[in-house]
Amino acid sequence: MTDGPALSRAQARRIALVAQGFRDPRHAVPTMRTFNRTLARTAVLQIDSVNVLQRAHYMPLFSRMGPYDTDLLRRASEQRPRLIVEYWAHVAAFMPVELWPHMRHRMRSFEESGGFEWEAVRHNPELVDTVLAQVEERGPATARDLDDGLPRRKDHWGWNWSSTKKVLEHLFASGRLAVAGRNTAFERLYDLPERVIPREHLDAPEPTVEAASVELLRRAAVAHGVGTEFDLRDYFRMRPELTKPALATLVESGELLPVRIEGRSHQGYLHRDAALPRRVHARALLSPFDPLMWRRERTERLFDFHYRIEIYVPEPDRVHGYYVLPFLLGDRIVGRVDLKADRRAGVLRVPGAFAEPGAPEETAHELAAELRDLASWLDLADIEVGPRGDLAGQLAVAVKAGPGA
């Protein structure tokens, strides 16, 4: 039995959207202040190598701010003083740099027993010292740099990593190295933490595991607005034994309020500062790696929207397409589109477009407007809509009609 006042599904949905920044105004020219406000909403930006449309960490910012200069993200992650840094915050993700001390307990756990790269460390202890010495001497370096440019086999993304790459990954996960940036091939540039993390955060006293867990869960709750323990725990991929006492602390302090959420069988928690508007006028394309989409079960319960990323599904078995983005309109997900940036031809390709049940009449018109913004942001001159999907015909007409039609 869940406790607290009841929230309808629509109320919980609007709370979640506002918490994630979908009520914030879009500015004609987003600034670093706009970037900081948006990052405060999402807390983290997931990183992924898929570049069919745009890399994953750029898209949530576009979804909330509209077309923006991607140099804002580069400046925040690479220029001093850094505002964000890469770490295993959700999965590989940019997180606010001030969270570095709060991740030290996680770093220690990697130090003591890392992932599959741990065997390379155990069997090559001398390589750890060699790699650290090389990085210290030469500065930011990729695994390929340290392997003297030897090509890496391509038959598997990780299990056949060189021993150097495995050691670098272990040192990064354990906090003995940090990521200074990425090169044009999207490879990590590893460097010493003291050359990446501002001293005020690198030298900050380490909080207790309990205090760090409370802070991570607090940020997850702010980013969610409302959610279950499973939702909040997943945001920073926290362990249950750390989440439960942190949750109790936040409830006891009054920061989290127990609520019942329509359609959710588990206890819900509402952040005390979460806004509950009567309506939300959002319009956004959502990356598969958007924080709003991370927990598919939550998305399905709140939006009545079932989503499956089909990148790894054989083409004949795909239902909607290779790289499909949900389309948010108002406070509902009303459709989805398969998208591809054909950079050579200068075309945003839309192989398929699909409406959700009950999608409003203006869906195609609003989606066309959002696609025009996306194409402009990606510096693509044209949009070509393919024939697949029940929304494709209307969308093609709306795109051809142009803005203001």
Secondary structure, 3 states (H helix, E strand, C coil): CCCCCEECHHHHHHHHHHHCCCCCCCCCCCCHHHHHHHHHHHCCEECCCCCCCCCCCCHHHHHHHCCCCCHHHHHHHHCCCCCEEEEECCCEEEEEHHHCHHHHHHHHHHHHCCCCCHHHHHHCHHHHHHHHHHHHHHCCECHHHHCCCCCCCCCCCCCCCCHHHHHHHHHHHCCCCEEEEECCCCCEEEECHHHCCCHHHHCCCCCCHHHHHHHHHHHHHHHHCEEEHHHHHHHCCCCHHHHHHHHHHHHHHCCEEEEEECCCCCCEEEECCCCCCCCCCEEEECCCCCHHHCCHHHHHHHHCCCCCCCCCCCHHHCCCCCCEEEEEEECEEEEEEEEEEECCCCEEEEEEEEECCCCCCCHHHHHHHHHHHHHHHCCCCEEEEEEECCCHHHHHHHHHHCCCC
